[in-house]
Amino acid sequence: MNAEGLNKAALLLMSIGEEEAAEVFKFLGPREVQKIGATMASLKNVTREELDSVLTEFVKEAEQQTALSMDSSEYIKSVLNKALGETKAGALIDRILQGSDTSGIEGLKWMDSAAVAELIKNEHPQIIATILVHLDRDQASEIVSLLSERLRNDVLLRIATLDGIQPAALRELDDVLTTLLSGSDNLKRSPMGGVRTAAEILNFMASNQEESAIENVKSYDADLAQKIIDQMFVFDNLIDLEDRAIQMLLKEVESETLIVSLKGAQPQLRAKFLSNMSQRAAELLAEDLDSRGPVRVSEVEQQQRKVLQVVRNLAENGQIQLGGKAEDAYV
């Protein structure tokens, strides 16, 4: 949820009363509760117009809802899978539909990151890695950034080389937490960890910590380090760049590369590029996108890789900042 969404949610919850807001919070995940709660605490001098706008938008959305005669469980699964992808939606679906156990690692999601770091910092790095892959990526990044550099790098390397977790390995966490998983050792292992997980955690970390961790992985396996780097910033992530960064990128990318790349992009990302161009240039690009016929996916991906290479070059030169560290974007 972006800053605008958080503000709207916070305003709505503060306007409906304590009991009703409490009921809403019961249906939110730990990070959602933390982020919305922090936003509520920071709201100052809210105008009547802002509140009216949020309430009007909510009423408009609510009026479009209707009671549907369908299997609600299947509907929830379908919506969440489409919105989040099967891997990300799986745990949430289980929690909603089956009342999954909220002890153990699930309980860490409600704790302050500093408290979690203090709790696990003296455990074996493999156990720390196993814990972190179960947490939301931004929380995992906050926790790992509080560890010593040597431990942090060791943990990130273990996360990157983790290709699954057997229930027997999960039960080792009993030394730190309550039981997370019970059952036979022959149960299918959970698909946790791996290159993408390490990349997502690194995306939220400070640049110096990120570079140190990558160098550590590189000394262990250069190919693995490159795979992590490739996953750390993908084309869809360009939507998170500031307007100034997009404008710098436009100066470096050839027109043909940009057109083909945006053929396979989400409408919001297309709009972001168009909004950072002159009116005439935006009109020409929009016409080119509309008139261009079907393009092979392989060609789109090839051109998008070219754009991402430009992005990485700009980042390496300190001209833009990638990942979850936008506040340090320009110096």
FENBEL-V496638 format. One record per pair of residues at least 4 apart in sequence whose C-alpha atoms are under 7 Angstrom apart, sorted by the first residue. I is the first residue (numbers start at 0). J is the second residue. Records with the same first field share a line. If there is no record, write none. Layout:
I: J ; J
//
This chain:
0: 4 ; 5
1: 5
2: 6
3: 7
4: 8
5: 9 ; 35 ; 38
6: 10 ; 38
7: 11 ; 53
8: 12 ; 35
9: 13 ; 35 ; 38 ; 39
10: 14 ; 50
11: 15 ; 53 ; 54
12: 20
15: 19 ; 20
16: 20
17: 21
18: 22
19: 23
20: 24
21: 25
24: 32
27: 31 ; 32
28: 32
29: 33 ; 108 ; 109
30: 34
31: 35
32: 36
33: 37
34: 38
35: 39
36: 40
37: 41
38: 42
45: 49
46: 50
47: 51
48: 52
49: 53
50: 54
51: 55
52: 56
53: 57
54: 58
55: 59
56: 60
57: 61
58: 62
59: 63
60: 64
70: 74
71: 75
72: 76 ; 96
73: 77
74: 78
75: 79
76: 80 ; 92
77: 81
78: 82
79: 83 ; 88
80: 84 ; 85 ; 88
83: 87 ; 88
84: 88
85: 89
88: 92
89: 93
90: 94
91: 95
92: 96
93: 97 ; 98 ; 99
94: 98 ; 99
101: 105 ; 106
102: 106 ; 177
103: 176 ; 177 ; 178 ; 179
104: 130 ; 176 ; 179
107: 115
108: 134
110: 114 ; 115
111: 115
112: 116 ; 138 ; 141 ; 142
113: 117 ; 142
114: 118
115: 119 ; 142
116: 120 ; 142 ; 145 ; 146
119: 127
120: 146
122: 126 ; 127
123: 127
124: 128 ; 150 ; 153 ; 154
125: 129 ; 154 ; 157
126: 130 ; 172
127: 131 ; 154
128: 132 ; 154 ; 157 ; 158
131: 139
132: 191 ; 192 ; 196
134: 138 ; 139
135: 139
136: 140 ; 199 ; 200
137: 141 ; 200 ; 203
138: 142
139: 143 ; 200
140: 144 ; 200 ; 201 ; 203 ; 204
141: 145
143: 151
144: 151 ; 204
146: 150 ; 151
147: 151
148: 152
149: 153
150: 154
151: 155
152: 156 ; 212 ; 215
153: 157
154: 158
155: 159 ; 197 ; 212
156: 160 ; 216
157: 161
158: 192 ; 193 ; 197
159: 192 ; 193 ; 194 ; 196 ; 197
160: 193 ; 194
161: 192 ; 193
162: 190 ; 191 ; 192 ; 193
163: 188 ; 189 ; 190 ; 191 ; 192
164: 168 ; 169 ; 188 ; 189 ; 190 ; 191
165: 169 ; 184 ; 188 ; 189
166: 170 ; 180 ; 184 ; 186 ; 188
167: 171 ; 184
169: 179 ; 180
170: 178 ; 179 ; 180
172: 176
173: 177 ; 178
192: 196
193: 197
194: 198 ; 226 ; 227
195: 199 ; 227 ; 230
196: 200
197: 201 ; 227
198: 202 ; 227 ; 228 ; 230 ; 231
199: 231
200: 204
201: 209
202: 231 ; 322 ; 323
203: 322 ; 323 ; 324
204: 208 ; 209 ; 323
205: 209 ; 324
206: 210
207: 211
208: 212
209: 213
210: 214
211: 215
212: 216
213: 217 ; 224
214: 218
215: 219
216: 220 ; 224
217: 221 ; 224
220: 224
221: 225
222: 226
223: 227
224: 228
225: 229
226: 230
227: 231
232: 236
234: 303 ; 307
238: 268 ; 271
240: 244 ; 245
241: 245
242: 246 ; 275
243: 247
244: 248 ; 319
245: 249 ; 272 ; 275
246: 250 ; 275
247: 251
248: 252 ; 310
252: 256 ; 257 ; 306
253: 257
254: 258
255: 259
256: 260 ; 302
257: 261
258: 262 ; 288
259: 299 ; 302
260: 264 ; 299 ; 302 ; 303
261: 269
262: 288
263: 299
264: 268 ; 269
265: 269
266: 270
267: 271
268: 272
269: 273
270: 274
271: 275
272: 276
273: 281
276: 280 ; 281
277: 281
278: 282
279: 283
280: 284
281: 285
282: 286
283: 287
284: 288
285: 289
286: 290
287: 291
294: 298 ; 299
295: 299
296: 300
297: 301
298: 302
299: 303
300: 304
301: 305
302: 306
303: 307
304: 308
305: 309
306: 310
307: 311
308: 312
309: 313
310: 314
311: 315
312: 316
313: 317 ; 318 ; 319
314: 318 ; 319 ; 320 ; 321
318: 329
319: 328 ; 329
320: 324 ; 325 ; 328
324: 328
//
